[in-house]
Structure formats: C-alpha cells, structure tokens
C-alpha cells in the first residue's frame, strides 16, 4: 500500500517499511550508513555507473523515520556536509590582457574536460569570479569544460543532471510522467556558460556551443557509463536574448512559469526563463522513451 511518502522519485509502501524494519532488527549494531548500504544492495538501488545510491537511500530512510514508520539507530556522528558548508572557490589569478581577434585566427579551440582533474579548481574560480550567478556545486552527474586558446582560458561551460519537470520540454519529447521519471538520467542540462570578460571574438559563443554538443556524449558515457541523448538550458529573459543558442541551432521550446521546484503557492516567484533544447542523437524521442537503446 502506498504510504503517501515520496522521496527523489521513490514512493514508499508498506512492503518497503516491513523490509527496512526487518533489516534494522537483523542488524541491531549497524549505523545508519551501514544499513543504507545493505538496503541499496538488497534493492539493487544503484546509479547507471554501478555506484550505490547511498545518499538517496539514507534520505529515503530518514523520511520514513521522521514519519514514524521505522526507527533508525541514533546518529553516531554528524559529519561535515560539504554541500551545505562549502567554502567559496579559491581565487586563481590569470592573464587578463585583452583578446580581440577573429574566430578563424584561433581555431581549433582546445576543450578540456576538467571534472575530477587538477584544472577543476580553475574552472570553479573563473565561474565564481566572472559568471553573474557565481559558482554553485552541481549535484549529481556533471561535466565541466574549460576552453583554451593555446594556453589561455577563454570560456567555461558546464552540464549537469536535468531538472525533474519542464512542461514545454516534456511535451516536445512526448514523455508521460512515468517515462520521464525512468529516463530523466538520459538528458543533461547546461548549467553555466561563460565567456571571460576580456575576450572579444565574434561568434565565439555559438561556436563553443556547437563544438560542446559534439563531444558531450562521448565524455558523459566515459565518466558515467551511460549515454545522454538530449541537452537543454534556461535563458533568463530579463537579462539575455539567447542569441548564441539560436545561432548554434538550439531549439526554442517555450518559457518556464517562474516557479521554484518546491513552490507550493503556484505563483510566480522568480524571473521567467526561455527553454532551449538540442537533440544529441538521431531518433532521440524513441531513445528517451525506451523504445530504442
């Protein structure tokens, strides 16, 4: 029976509660983390790359604990939460002398995927200093790129796990709620795009967008062991026109409603965003629906 508790797409049932309570009874000395790992293995609750969904599982159990359905052991320690208590990225100084030229004079550009590399700190620093939204640590799967002209960085672009629900996107793909929930991991979201302020190269932004969608699939598959078939982004209509996305052949799908993901009033509480998308695969609709591998 459905208990009316949903956490990160997982709907709790009475059968889940019975199983977890039995797991706790059978392992009375286990910590919350140890129980979470055992539950992930028992349910085969894993990411596409095979890693256990331990943090999601712990959050799910905590929801059941707070609702009174299970009784978790007392916390043995309260570890530092690096997402909640994250320090601002270290400021890294780089050459800021102006770069003003034609695109043909600097091609080909070098794209460097810096996730889990020494250059990731440089990416974080540049975004924090020069992007109007600043730096925010992505949650879930993500990639970060620095674009170089010779040895000088000129741009940064990042992709992460996609938002759960965007009406115009879901309509464009042809998803129903169940299929979206199952296959959301097969699309990605362009979270940050920055051309450094001292760089003046006409058509550079649209060129980077075009190049990035050409390399994104291979890098995502290499790091996370599953493909992505579609990429999307939001453009703040109060500040930008989305010209570079249009020039790179991204498809305008519509606007958001200005609601936060946890909005309960259904009243606009933030600026409207234009939604743009770009299919990364032929027959992307069939692939996202599960009709094709």
N, C-alpha and C positions, 0 to 999 in steps of 0.2 A: 504493500500500500504506500502511496506517495505521502510523505510527511509534510509537504509544503516548504521544504528547505532546499534551496538550490545554491550551489557554490561552484563558480567557474565552469558552468555547463553540466555539472553533476547533480542530479536530482536524488535526494535521499529517500530511501524506502525503509519499511520495517525490516525487510530482509537484510539490508545494509547494517542497520542498528544491531540486529541479532548477531551478525557475523563479527562486528567490531567488539561487541561486549564479550563474546566468546574468546576473541583474540586477547583481550585485556585480561580475562580470567585465567587463560592458559599461560600468560607471561607476566606474572604479578610484579616482577622486579625490573621489567623493561621501562626505559624512559619513553617520553612521547616520540622522540625521534626514532628510536628503535622500533616502536610499534608502527610508526608511519612507514618505515622501510619494509617491514614484514607485510603490511597491508598492500603496499604497492606491488610487491612480488606476488602476493596471493591473487590480486585482481589483474595482474599484468598491466598496471597503470604506468605506462612509460611514454616518453616522448618518441617522436619519429626516429631520432638518432639512437634510441635504445636506453637513454638515461631515465632513471626513475623520476616520476613526478612527485618527489618527496615534499616540496614546499606546498604544492597544491593539496596534496593528501593531508598534510598537517592542518592546513586551513579548513579543510572539509571536516576533519575530526573535531576541531575547535568549535566550529559552528554547532555540531551535534552536542558537544559538551555544554556549551552555553545554553542550549535549548533544553538541557536536562535529559537527553536520550542516552548518553553514555557518561561514564565517569572516568576522565583521564587522570593519570597519576599527577602528583604535584610537580611543578617545574623544578628541575634540579639546578638550572642556571638560567640567566637571561642574557644570551649572547648579544653583542652589538649588532644592530641592524644596519648594514652599510647603505641600504636604500633610504631609510628614514634619517640617518645621521651622516649623510655623505658630505664631505668637505668639497668646497669649490675646487675645480681643477687648478693645478699649479700653472701660473702664468709663464709661458715659454716665449722668449723674445726671438723674433726672426727678422730678416731683412725686409724693411717696409719701403724700399725705394720703388717708385712707380714703374709699372709695366704697362706700356701703351704701344700696341702693335696690331698687326693683322693676324687673324687666326691661321692663315696659310703659312705664316712665318714660324709658328711654334708647334705645328703638327708634326708627328703624332704626340699627343699628350700621354703622360705616364699615369696610369691609375694604380694606386697601391691600396689593397685591402688591408687595413691596419688592425682589425679586431683581433685581440689576443696577440699583439705584437708590440715591440718597443715604441713604435710610432703612434700607438693609440693615445698616449698622453698628449702628443702634439695635436692630434685631432680634437680631443676634449678641450684643450686650451684655446684653440682657434675658435671653436664654436662658442665657448663661454665668453670670449672677449668680443667677438665681432658679429655673432648672429643675434638678431633682435629678440629672440626668445631665450637666449642663453643656452647653457648645457643642462640637459636632464638625462640621467642614466636610463637607457632603454630597458624595459622589462621583457623577458622572453628572448626569442631568437632575433638576432640583429647583425647587420654588417655595417662597417664604417670604411669610407674611402677618402683618401687624400689624393688630389690631382696635382701633378707636378709638371712644371716646365723646366726641363733639366733637373736641377736640384732644389728649385724654389717651389714651395707650395703655392697654388693659386686658388684652389677651391676645395671644399669638403662636401660630401654628400653621404647620407645615412639612410638605411632601410631597416624596418623592424616588423614585429608581428602586427597584423592588421587589426583595426577596431572591429568589435563584435558585430555591430549592426550599422549599416548606412543604407537608408532606404533606396536612393537612386542607384547605388551600386548593386544592391541585391536584385533590384528589378532588371538592371542591364544584364547581369549574369543569368538571371532566371532561377535563382535559388528559392527554395522554401526554407522555413526556419530549421527544420531537421537536417537538411543537406548542408546548409550554411554552418551549423554547429559542428558537423562532422568534418567538413573540408576547409574550414577557415585557415588552417595552417598552410594551405597551398597558395595563399596570396600574401603579398607583403605591402608595406606602407612606407612611402618616402617621408621620413620624419623631419629631416633637416637638409637644407641645400644652401650653401654659402659660397659666394664669390668674394674673395678678400677685397677690402675697400680700395686698395691701391692698384688693383688690376683693372685695366680698361682695354678689353679686347672684344670687339663687336662679334656677336653670335656665339661667344664662348659658352654661355649658359645653356642654350639649346643644344649645342654640340656635346656638352658633357652629359646632358640628359639622354641624348641618343646613344652615346657610347656606353653609358652605365647600364641601360636595359639590355645591351648586347652581351655583357659579362656577368650580370647579376645571377642568372640561373645556374651557371657553372659553379660560381663561388658558393652559392647557397647549398647546392647539392653536396659540394665538397665538405662544407663545415657541418651541415645538419642532416645529411643523409636522406634528404627528400627534396623534390623539386618545388619550385613556385611557378605558377602559370599566369600570374596577373599582378600588376603593381598599381598602386593608387596614391593620391596625395590630396591634401587640402590646401587651398589658397585663400588667405584672408582677404575678402573682397573690399574691406575698408582701407587696405593699405596697398594691395597689389592687383594687377590685371591678369596675371597668369600668362603673359606673352610668351615667355620662353617655353612653357609646356605646350602651348598651341603650336609654336614653331617646330617643336620636336615631335609633333603628331600625336600628342596625348589627347584623349577624347574627353570633352566636357560632358559630364553626366547630369549636373544639376547642383543644387545647393543643400547644405545641411539646414536644420531647423533652429540652430543656435541653442541646442540643449546639451548640457553636460551628460556624461554617460550615466551618472547617478541621479539625474533630475527627477524629482517627484511631483513638481508643480506643472510640468509640460508647458511652461512659459519660457520664452527666450531669455537666456541669462548670459549670453556671450555673442561675439560677432558671428555673422554668417560666413560660411566657408564654401567656396566653389570646389566641387569634387571633380578631379580628373583621373582617368584610368588609362592603362596601357596593357593590352594583352601581350604576354610573353611567349605564348605557344599557339600554334595552329589548333583549331578545334578546342580552344580554351574552355568554352562553356561545357562541352562534353567531359573534358578532364576534371573540371571543378565539380561537376555533378556526379562524378564517379562512373560515368558511362565508358570512359577510356582511361587507361593507365598512363 
